[in-house]
């Protein structure tokens, strides 16, 4: 099914394809951000500092997509540059999600102020007052056994791959036309 979507999308003219990719990015990021706010305000899944950082990537993707939908119609920036920028923002979101997921799974340590470890060697009161109340190394909410950070990493990487497959397909089609 995904292969058919990619093949059909690669046959569409480049302006329409760019418009579809920007709108898809806007839609996916909006759904992810709305879901995060729904879980926070209606299900009580409070975000940690890294969760909030991940949200900012989706705000960036939404703003980027909206602005570039308009700019792409005016043809002020090359399509390659627009897709490259979109691809970079999605992979940055994926890296942030992966980093947070790694902290949750104890693969590596996160920022000290976002950890549930208490350091008794410091002035304990000052230390506790400076720590975030929601810990980054604790899973607050999971779906199908994966934390929201893991889902962010997976979906963001999926969008990154999808955009890059479209870019690569376009390059191969251009290369094939030149060789004929």
N, C-alpha and C positions, 0 to 999 in steps of 0.2 A: 504494500500500500504506500509506504513512504517512498519507495523507488518510483512508483507511478506519479506521485505528487511532484517529486523532483524532476522527473522527465517532462511532465506537463508544464511545470514552471519554467524549465529551461527552454521551452519552445515559445514562450511568450516574449514579446519585444521587451527590450531592456528597461524602458521607462515604466512600463506597467509592472514588470518584475520588481523594480526598485520600490515602487509604490506599495506593492503587496508586502514586501519584506519589512518596510518601515511600519506599515499598519499592523503586521503580525507582531513585530517587536513591541509596538505600543500596546497591543491587546494582551500579549503574554505577560509583560511587565505589570500592566494595570491589574490583571487578575491576581498575580502573585502579591502585589502590594495591598490590594483590597482584601485578599484572604488573610494576610498578616494582620491588618487592622481589625478584621472581623474576629479573628482568634484572640486578639488582645482585648478588645472592648466587649465582646459578647461571650467569650469562653474563658476569660481570665488567664490566658497564656501571655504573661508579661514578658517583654523582650529584654534581653541583656544588651550591653553596649555593642557587641559584635552583630547582634540581630539588627540593631538600628543602623549600623554601618552598611549592612547588606541592603537595607531598605533604600539608603541613599543611592546605591547603584541603580536601583529600579526607577527612582525618581529621575536620575540622569538619563536613563534609557527612554523614559516617557517624554521628557523634555526634548531630548535629541531627536527622537522620532517625529514629534509634532513639528518642530522647527524645520527639520529636513524634508518633511512631506511638502511643506510650502516652498522651500528653497529648491528642491529637486524639480518642481514644476517650472521654476524660473530659470533653471539650468545655470545657476551661478557657480556651482561646484561640480567637479567630475563625479560620475557615478561610482567609479572605483574608490575614490577618496571617501565618499559617503559610506559605502559598504565596509571599507577598511575601518573607519571610525566606529561603526555599529558593531563590527566583529570584535574590536578591541574592548569596548565597554561590556559586551556579553562575557568575554573570557575573564575580565577583571571581576565581574560578579560571580563567576564560577570559582575563581581562585579564592575570593572572600568566603564563599560558602564552604569550600573544601577546607580552608584554614579553620573555620569555626567547627566543622564536623570533626576534624582531627583533634581539636581540643576537647570536644564532647566525648570522643572515644578514647581519650587519654593517649593518643599517638604522640602528641607533643604538648608542651606547656603553653598556655596562653598568657596574656598580659596579667601581671600580678594583681592588679586592682580588680580583675574580672574573674578571679579564681576562688574556689571555695576553700582553699588551703589557708589556714591561719598560721601566721608566723609569730610565735611567742617570744622571739628574740628582740622584737622591736617594742616600742611603746604601744601596748595593746590597744588602748583607747583611741589614740591617733590613727593607728593602723585600721581599726574597725570603722572609724568615721570616714576614712578615705576610700573604703572599699564600696563597690557597687552592691546594691541589695540583691539584684538578680545576677546569678553566676553564669558565666559563659561556658563552664565545663559541666553544666547540668542540663539535660534535655528537658525542656519545659512542655513540649507537645510533640507527638510523633504521629505519623500517618503511615500505615502498613509497615510499621517497625523502623521507619527512618525519620530522623529529626527534620525539622523544617530547614535547617542549615544544609542537610544532605539533599533535600529536594531542591533547594535553591541551586546547589552545585550541579546537580544532574540536569535540571531544566535549563539553566544558563549555559552549560556546556553543550547541551542539545541544540540550543539556538545558535551558539557559536559554530557548531559543526554544520548545521543546516545552511547558514549564511555562507560559510566557506565552500561547501559543496556547490552551491549555486555559483559562486565566484569561479571555482575551478571548472565547472561545466561550461561556463561562458568562455573561459580562456581556451578550453579544448575546442569548442565550436568555432571560435575565431581562428585558431591555429589550423583546424581542418579546412576552413574556407580558403585560407591563404595557400594551402598546399594543393588545392584542386586546380 
